[in-house]
């Protein structure tokens, strides 16, 4: 079965900055499961996966524009230190900050006595990425999965 919109794809991946060592992999855990064609993964990886089948392994080079976007200037924000709880903070550290729009990965730029300056760009923004992909399986999505916009069950969302 080929990968196309409204199909559930389970896959393993490793990702690295172009020319670098892998920074993340799924190979020590369950494969990632996504509802294909619903924006659940970066656009460049979705393009590279379309039309492939279970059992295929391949490499995909994804430009920053088709991954997490280019870095944008002026994305710094000053946040009261209390929003970080008891975490030890250091410049360059990446932390998840709970915002009114949900959790967001930020990078610490400066730590003051009562406030912290953070960079709101995604940590991988502005980076070209290289993926190693192994398609584990492909199946038709259930109507409820399509309605909800995500996978249920193994590797997916549990209600």
LINJOSUL-V826079 format. One record per residue. RES is the residue in three letters. PSI is psi in degrees with one decimal (* if undefined). D_FIRST is the distance of its C-alpha to the first C-alpha in Angstrom with 1 decimal. Layout:
BEGIN
res=[RES;RES]
psi=[PSI;PSI]
d_first=[D_FIRST;D_FIRST]
END
This chain:
BEGIN
res=[UNK;UNK;UNK;UNK;UNK;UNK;UNK;UNK;UNK;UNK;UNK;UNK;UNK;UNK;UNK;UNK;UNK;UNK;UNK;UNK;UNK;UNK;UNK;UNK;UNK;UNK;UNK;UNK;UNK;UNK;UNK;UNK;UNK;UNK;UNK;UNK;UNK;UNK;UNK;UNK;UNK;UNK;UNK;UNK;UNK;UNK;UNK;UNK;UNK;UNK;UNK;UNK;UNK;UNK;UNK;UNK;UNK;UNK;UNK;UNK;UNK;UNK;UNK;UNK;UNK;UNK;UNK;UNK;UNK;UNK;UNK;UNK;UNK;UNK;UNK;UNK;UNK;UNK;UNK;UNK;UNK;UNK;UNK;UNK;UNK;UNK;UNK;UNK;UNK;UNK;UNK;UNK;UNK;UNK;UNK;UNK;UNK;UNK;UNK;UNK;UNK;UNK;UNK;UNK;UNK;UNK;UNK;UNK;UNK;UNK;UNK;UNK;UNK;UNK;UNK;UNK;UNK;UNK;UNK;UNK;UNK;UNK;UNK;UNK;UNK;UNK;UNK;UNK;UNK;UNK;UNK;UNK;UNK;UNK;UNK;UNK;UNK;UNK;UNK;UNK;UNK;UNK;UNK;UNK;UNK;UNK;UNK;UNK;UNK;UNK;UNK;UNK;UNK;UNK;UNK;UNK;UNK;UNK;UNK]
psi=[130.8;150.9;124.1;173.4;140.9;25.4;149.9;128.1;128.4;131.0;156.1;150.8;155.0;142.7;140.0;155.3;147.0;123.0;1.8;-176.3;151.6;137.4;-15.3;145.1;154.6;1.5;-16.8;5.7;-170.1;149.1;153.3;138.5;128.6;154.1;111.5;140.7;12.1;19.8;25.4;-10.0;168.4;146.2;-41.4;-35.6;-38.3;-44.1;-41.9;-26.2;-26.6;133.1;-6.1;170.8;165.6;140.4;-16.6;142.5;141.2;165.3;147.0;125.0;123.9;123.5;158.4;-40.4;-32.0;7.9;-103.0;12.9;171.3;153.9;138.3;134.0;159.4;21.1;23.1;148.9;143.7;127.6;134.6;137.0;-28.9;-23.7;-7.2;1.9;-138.2;11.8;140.1;124.1;140.6;151.9;133.5;-13.5;142.2;130.5;160.9;124.6;130.3;120.8;175.2;-14.2;9.3;-177.6;143.5;129.8;130.1;161.2;130.5;127.1;-36.9;138.1;118.2;-172.8;-42.1;-8.1;158.8;130.0;128.1;151.3;122.5;-6.6;145.2;140.5;-24.4;5.6;141.0;6.6;131.8;137.7;151.5;128.1;143.1;121.3;140.3;115.8;117.3;-52.5;162.7;133.0;163.6;139.7;149.9;154.9;-40.1;-36.4;-42.5;-43.2;-41.4;-20.6;15.4;166.6;143.8;159.0;-148.5;119.9;0.0;-156.2;140.6;122.9;*]
d_first=[0.0;3.8;6.7;9.0;12.0;12.3;9.3;10.6;10.3;12.6;14.1;17.5;19.7;23.2;25.0;28.3;30.7;30.5;32.4;32.9;32.1;29.1;30.4;27.6;24.9;22.6;22.8;25.6;24.0;20.8;17.8;17.8;15.6;15.3;14.5;13.1;15.3;18.3;20.3;19.8;19.9;22.0;21.1;21.1;18.5;16.2;16.7;16.1;12.7;11.3;8.8;8.3;5.9;7.3;10.7;11.6;15.0;16.9;20.0;20.4;23.9;24.4;27.7;29.8;29.4;25.6;26.0;28.9;31.1;34.4;37.2;39.6;43.3;45.1;42.5;45.1;46.3;49.1;48.2;50.8;50.6;50.5;46.8;45.9;47.6;49.1;46.7;48.4;47.5;47.8;47.2;43.8;42.3;39.1;39.2;37.4;39.7;39.3;39.8;40.1;36.5;35.2;35.0;35.3;35.4;38.7;40.8;44.4;46.8;50.2;51.5;54.8;57.0;55.5;52.6;49.6;48.3;44.5;42.1;39.4;37.1;33.9;34.7;32.0;33.2;34.3;32.3;29.8;27.1;25.2;22.0;20.5;16.9;14.8;11.3;11.6;8.6;6.3;7.1;8.8;12.2;15.3;17.9;20.3;18.1;17.7;21.5;22.4;20.3;19.2;17.3;19.3;19.6;18.7;19.1;19.6;22.7;24.9;27.3]
END
